[in-house]
Structures are given as C-alpha cells and as structure tokens.
Amino acid sequence: MSADHIIGTGIIKSRVPDVWSVISKASKSKANLLIEACDKIHFGDLFLEVRATPSHTLGCMTYVIGERPNQPQLRMAFTGDALLIYRCGRTTFQVGVHKNSTSPCIPRQGSQCRK
C-alpha cells in the first residue's frame, strides 16, 4: 500500500469515524473490509465488482460499477494507481509487478469474474 493512501485513510477516519476502509487482501494491510478479485461491494441499488490489477503494488484493484445486482451491466471502471496512459501503473514503488505493467491490464482482466 502506498504511503499517500495510508496517510489519507488515517485523516479521513479521524474526521469521519464511522467511515469504512477497504483494501485488497493481497496488500496484507489492515482495513474494515478486505477484498479480493470477483468480490462485490454493494451500496444502495449499485455495486462495485472487484478486479485484481496488480502493477503499481501487488494489492492494486480496479472497481467496475454495475447498474443493479440483478442487472450487472458494467458501466465504468475506477482504476486508482493501476492504470496510466498506455500501460498499467509504474512498478518502481515497493513490490510492484513489472510484467503486469507492460501490457494493458483492464482488457486482460475484464473477464476474470465472468462464468
């Protein structure tokens, strides 16, 4: 996990004590909710489908929003540090995965949760 995320999460939780933190199990960090590929995070009538996109760090995740749990028409992907222009995120930080950063990660990962 990147230092900027750790510091930012701490500040948010100090100001909004009931907010939950969410992080990948692969990060080996602490959070209220530990997630892994193909998990779904439900909120209201929407959900986020979790996709593993290790690159910048081993715990990089992409969240793809669906319309409703019974209508999983995917709409947008939120990539965070995992996606940069022309490739996945840089791997010079901590334990990044260089081989995952040399090809497009979203198309490759797109079907990992489909059965």
Backbone torsions as a table, in degrees:
resi	resn	phi	psi	omega
1	MET	NA	139.0	-178.4
2	SER	-75.8	146.2	-179.0
3	ALA	-58.4	-37.4	-179.4
4	ASP	-63.5	-32.8	178.4
5	HIS	-73.1	-41.6	179.6
6	ILE	-61.1	-48.9	-179.2
7	ILE	-63.8	-45.5	-179.5
8	GLY	-61.9	-41.9	179.2
9	THR	-63.4	-43.1	179.1
10	GLY	-61.0	-41.6	179.1
11	ILE	-65.1	-46.1	179.7
12	ILE	-60.6	-47.3	-178.1
13	LYS	-65.7	-29.1	177.4
14	SER	-72.2	-27.8	-179.0
15	ARG	-93.6	-27.3	179.5
16	VAL	-130.8	82.0	-171.3
17	PRO	-58.5	-27.5	-177.6
18	ASP	-84.9	-5.0	-178.9
19	VAL	-69.7	144.6	179.0
20	TRP	-97.6	144.5	171.2
21	SER	-101.1	145.7	-177.5
22	VAL	-131.1	133.2	178.8
23	ILE	-151.9	158.2	179.2
24	SER	-67.6	140.9	174.4
25	LYS	-59.3	-33.6	-178.1
26	ALA	-63.2	-21.8	-178.6
27	SER	-73.2	-20.0	-177.0
28	LYS	58.6	32.0	177.9
29	SER	-106.2	171.7	178.7
30	LYS	-96.9	142.5	176.8
31	ALA	-163.1	169.3	175.3
32	ASN	-68.9	-33.2	-178.2
33	LEU	-134.8	121.6	176.2
34	LEU	-100.2	129.6	-174.2
35	ILE	-121.9	163.5	174.7
36	GLU	-145.5	170.8	-176.8
37	ALA	-51.6	139.5	177.1
38	CYS	79.3	-2.9	172.2
39	ASP	-66.0	158.5	174.1
40	LYS	-124.3	134.1	177.0
41	ILE	-107.6	112.1	-176.5
42	HIS	-93.3	139.2	173.1
43	PHE	-152.4	125.4	-176.1
44	GLY	57.2	-133.8	177.8
45	ASP	-90.8	5.4	-175.8
46	LEU	-113.7	169.5	172.3
47	PHE	-150.3	157.9	172.9
48	LEU	-110.5	128.5	173.5
49	GLU	-91.5	130.4	-176.0
50	VAL	-90.2	131.5	176.7
51	ARG	-126.3	133.5	177.0
52	ALA	-78.4	124.1	176.9
53	THR	-134.5	62.7	-177.6
54	PRO	-62.3	130.3	177.8
55	SER	-163.0	-80.6	179.9
56	HIS	-54.4	-45.8	170.0
57	THR	-138.1	165.7	179.3
58	LEU	-63.8	-25.0	-177.1
59	GLY	-91.8	7.1	-179.6
60	CYS	-58.4	132.6	178.4
61	MET	-128.6	154.4	172.2
62	THR	-119.5	139.0	-179.6
63	TYR	-113.0	124.4	-179.0
64	VAL	-111.3	124.9	-175.7
65	ILE	-86.0	137.0	175.5
66	GLY	-111.2	162.0	-175.7
67	GLU	-73.5	-52.5	177.9
68	ARG	-151.3	155.8	-179.4
69	PRO	-56.0	-33.7	179.7
70	ASN	-92.0	0.7	176.7
71	GLN	-135.9	73.2	-173.9
72	PRO	-76.5	55.2	175.2
73	GLN	-80.3	111.2	-173.7
74	LEU	-74.1	139.3	-173.5
75	ARG	-119.2	-53.0	-174.1
76	MET	-139.6	151.0	175.8
77	ALA	-116.4	132.9	176.8
78	PHE	-108.1	112.4	-168.8
79	THR	-101.5	-17.9	-176.9
80	GLY	57.6	-131.4	-178.5
81	ASP	-81.8	-0.7	-173.6
82	ALA	-78.7	-18.5	-172.9
83	LEU	-132.0	126.3	174.8
84	LEU	-123.6	179.0	179.5
85	ILE	-63.8	128.0	175.8
86	TYR	72.3	-4.8	-179.6
87	ARG	-167.8	177.2	174.9
88	CYS	-75.9	171.9	-174.7
89	GLY	-58.9	157.0	-177.8
90	ARG	-62.0	151.5	-177.1
91	THR	-112.6	13.9	-178.3
92	THR	-79.1	0.4	-176.1
93	PHE	-106.9	127.1	176.9
94	GLN	49.8	-121.7	-174.3
95	VAL	-111.4	53.2	178.0
96	GLY	-64.5	162.5	-176.9
97	VAL	-111.2	98.2	-174.0
98	HIS	-60.0	-42.6	-177.5
99	LYS	-61.2	-28.1	178.5
100	ASN	-79.1	-12.8	-176.6
101	SER	-95.6	-1.7	-175.2
102	THR	-98.9	-0.1	176.3
103	SER	-139.8	160.3	-178.7
104	PRO	-59.9	128.3	-175.6
105	CYS	-90.6	-32.8	-176.1
106	ILE	-68.4	-48.9	177.5
107	PRO	-59.4	-39.2	-178.5
108	ARG	-66.9	-37.3	-176.3
109	GLN	-87.0	-11.6	-170.5
110	GLY	-55.2	-30.3	-175.4
111	SER	-107.1	11.1	-174.6
112	GLN	-63.6	-23.2	-177.8
113	CYS	-103.8	-5.7	-179.3
114	ARG	-79.8	141.7	-179.2
115	LYS	-113.9	NA	NA
